[in-house]
Amino acid sequence: MQTGLGMAGASLLAAPVFGQPSGAELTYMTPSTLSLAYAPEFHADVAGIYGRNGVRVRLEVGRGGAQAIQLVAGNQIHIGRAGGDAYMAARAAGNSDVIAFGTIAQTSPFLLVSAAKAPLRRTEDLEGKVIGLPSFGGTAEVSLNLMLAKARVAPASVRREKVAYSPATFGLIEAGRLHGFFANTSAVARMQAERMPIHVMDIDDDVPGNVYVAREENLNRTPEPYVAFTRSVMQAARELAAMDDKALTEALVRIRARYDVPGLDKLDVALQDVKATRPLWTTHGVDKVVRNDEKQWEEARRLLEGAGVIKSTSRAMYTNDIWNKAAK
């Protein structure tokens, strides 16, 4: 059962392995431990979609979006998945040629979990609280800072702790060590299935949720493998979005046979997990899956620069060249 090759595997890549699409191999890194947030990538593999499009994809498990961006910049992996805001901060810094070539989660993949008996309902409620984040400097923390800036809450008034976004983390709230923590839809679905006494606050920071990044030089020099990857994920996401419960459950069984994903032992919970996640892929329309939305990106740049989260820059934040080729 595949669990990801981890950092040891990634460090062995001295340079990207390219070729024609029929022989292309790409190394792709998630920003966190495996979850059904990555269902399109899993389905593209187990359903043979990658193969039909002429690309082989090796999956690596990362430790935060910042790490994925750094390894792409260092030419150690080909594709990284990262939060849009964290990526934009790195891009604005101007110290690498890493660029977003697709948006898979078109709105924030995070939710803020707190206790039902002491709910955090508004950003203003976070003042003076201890909030758990999956990593420091990553997507969740950038989202937090943007939320605080928009609500005029002093960032220093919110203490941050590094935690896993899993159901077990709720125990830290019950123990009084946290007031809330950032979690993805997978973790929230499992907590709700276990009937934990949680309150969930939606996070919509008007920034692309999760993006695919690669080096501009590689995209320009050998675009074919990236086009094949993008086309595969587009097809996989559309297939999953169109499935009824029976077909979706069967797809989850195939994923479970190949990937060690927490929560897949309970198919009823996993089904609700994916159904809650699917809207993230199709926010701008099923026909626009993975596409970078121009208006959203420009608004995100305006918000992040205005809040001082990223430096003002004239650099292009994204490219739709790969998506346009994949959509043909």
N, C-alpha and C positions, 0 to 999 in steps of 0.2 A: 504494500500500500504506500502510495507516494505521499511524502510529507514535506517535500522541498529539500533542496540539497544544502541549504544553509550557506554561511559565509565561506566555509572552506572551499565549496565548489566555485563560488564566485571569484575567489582570489586566484584561482588557477587560470582565469581568462586573461592572457596577456594582451589580447586584442580581439575585436569582434570576429566572428566566424561568418563570412558571407559567401555568396555564390548566386547562381540563378535561383529563381523561386522554387524550382523543383528540388533543389538540394539545400535550401537555406535553413539555417538553424539560428534561432534567436534565444537569448537568455532573458527572461522576464522576471522582475522582482516585485513582489507585493510589499506594501508598506507595513504589514503587520502579520501576525499569525493567521493561519488559514481560517477563513470563515466563508459563509455563503454570500458575502458581499462580492466575492469573486466568482459567482456562479457562471457568468458568461465565459470567462476564461476556462473554467473547468469543463463546461459543456462543449466548448469548441474543441477540446481535447478528446473527451470520451465519446463524442458523437462523430468523430472523424472529420470535423470541419476544417481544422488546421491542415490535415493531410490533403483534403480535396482542393485546398487553395495553394498547396505546394510549399508549406512551411512547417518546420519542426520547432516546437517551443519548449524550452526547458524552464521549469518554474523554480524560483528561489524565494525563500521566505526572508523578508527583511525585518529590520528593527526600527521602523519609522520612515516616513517619506523623505526626510532629510538625507538619510543614508542612501536610499534608492537614487536620489538626485546626484549625490556625490559619486556613487559608483558608476552611474551613466557618464558623468563628466570625466571620470578617470578612465573611461573606455574598458571597464571591467564587466559591465553588463550592457545589453543592448537597449532594453526598455525598462523603465521604472514607472511604477504607479505612485502618485503622490497627491496630497491635497492641493487644490488650486491656489489657495492663499500662500501656503508655504513655498510652493513652486514659484509664484510670482515674486515673493521676497528674494528668492535666490536669483531669479532672472534679472530683477532690477539691480541687484548688486553688481552685475556686469562682469563677473569673474569666470564665466564659463559659457560655452555655446549650446548648453542644453535648452531645448525648446519643447513646448507642449504641441503634440500633433493630433491629439484627440481628447475628448472629455467623456468619460464613461459614467461617472456619477454627476449628473448635471446640476444637482443642488447638494447642500451639505449632507454628508453621510452620517453626521453625528446627531445625537440627542443628549440632553442633559438629564441625568437620573438623580432624583432625590427621594427622601422618605415621604410617603403619603401623609404622615402625621406632621411633617415639617417641610412642606413643598416649596421648591424654588420655582415661582411662576413667571417672574420677569427678571430681566437682566439686573435691574436695580436691587433685587433680592440677594445678589451675589456679594454685595459690599460687606466686608468683614468676615467672609466665609472662607472655608478651606475646600478647594475644588481639585478633584483628581483628574489627571491627564495621562494619556498613554505614553507621551514622551514630552520632553522639554524642547521648545523651539520648532515643534512639528505643526501639522495642520490644526490640531485641536487647540493648541495654545494661540496660534495666530487668529483662529476664529474667536477664541475667548477675548483676546485683546481688541479685536474689531468690535465685538459686541459691547465691551466696556466703553470703548471710545464713543460709539454711537449713543450710548445711554448716559454718557458723561459721568461714569464711575471711575474713580482713580484706580489704575491697574495695581498699584502697590497695596491697595486695600484688600486684594484677593490673594490669599496664600495658595500656592500650587504644590501638589504632591504627585509624584509619578506612580501610577497604578495601572494594572491591567484592566481593559474594559471587558470584564467577564462578570457573570452573575455573582461570583465569589466576592467581588469588590464591594457589593452591597453590604457585606458584613462589616466593612470599615465605617459605613454610615451608622449602622446599628450600634457599633462600639463607640460612636461619638468622635471618631478620628477624621471623618469627612462630613461635609454638608451635602456634597453632590459630586458627580463625576461624569465625564464625557464617555458615551458608549455608542457603538454602532447599532444598526437595526437588528443584527443577528443577536447580539447580547441582550437587547431589550426584548426581543421575541421570546428568548429562553426564560428571562426573568418573569415575563407576563405569563408564560405557560406554567411556570412553577408557582404562580399566584403570589409572588413577592409583593409586599406592601409598598410599591414604588409610585412615584409621580414622575411623569415624563414631560419635559419641555422641549418643544420643537426648536431647532436652530436653523434659521434662514438668514444667512449673512450676505446674500446676493452675490456670492462668489462661486465660480465653478467648483463642484465638490471634489471629485477625484479625476486627475488627468494622466494621460500617458505621455512620458517624456523620453526624448532621445537626443543624441548629439546632432546638431544641424549638419555638420560635415557628413555624417553617415546617411542622414536622410537624403542629402543632395547627391552623394556619390553612388549609393546603391539603395534606391527607394523600394525596389521590388519586395524584399522580405517584409518591410514595414507595411506596404500596401496589402500584402497577403495576410498579415496579422490583423490589421484593421478590418479588412473585409470579413475575416473569420469571426471576430468579436461582434461585429455588426449583425452577422447572420445568426450567431448564437443567441445574442440578446433578443433579437426579434422572434426567434423560435420560442424561447422561454416565455417571452411576454404574451405570446399567443396561446400557450398551452392551458388546457383545463386542469383541474386538480389531479385527475388520473394520470394524464400525460406528464405533468410536472413531477408527480411522485415517482413515476418510472424513471424520469431523468435524474432525480436525486439518488435513486438506487444505483444507477450507473456511476454517478459521481462518487458515491460511498465506496464502491468496489475499488476505486483507484486512488482516492485521496482521503487522508485522515483528517476530516473536518470536525471539530467539536460540535456536538449537537445533532449530527446526522444519524446517531443511533435512535433518535426519536423522530420518525418521519413526519408525524403530525405537526410537531413543533417546527421542524425544518421547512415544511410546506408553508406554514404561516410566515416564517422568516423570509423566504424567497418572495412570497407574494407582497410582503411589506417593502422589500428592497426594489422590486421591479420598477416602480414609478421613478426612481432615481435615474434610470437609464433612458426613460422616454419623456422626460419633462417637456422637451421642446418638440415632441412628436416622434412616433415610431420610425418615420422616414429620416429622422435626424439623429438617430442613435450614434454616439461617439463623435458627432460633429461639434466643433467649437462654435458657440453662438456669439456672433460679433457684438451684439448689443450687451449681452451679459458680460463679456470680457472688458468692454470699454467702461461699463458701470463699475465693475470690480476694480479696475485700475483707478478710477476716480475716487471710490470709497477708500481703498487701501492707501493711496497717496495722501488723501485728505486727512486720514486718521493718523498719518505718520507711521503706518505699519510697514510700508515699503518706500524706497527712495523714488523720487520722481525720475523718470527715464523715458527716452524716446524709442527704446528698443521694442521691436515687435514681440508681443507676449505669446503668440501662438501662430500656427500655420494650419491651413486647411488643405494644403496641397496633397498630402497623403490621403486624406478622407475623400477628396474629389476623385482621385484615381481609383480608390477602393469602391466608390459608389457607382462607377461605370459598369 
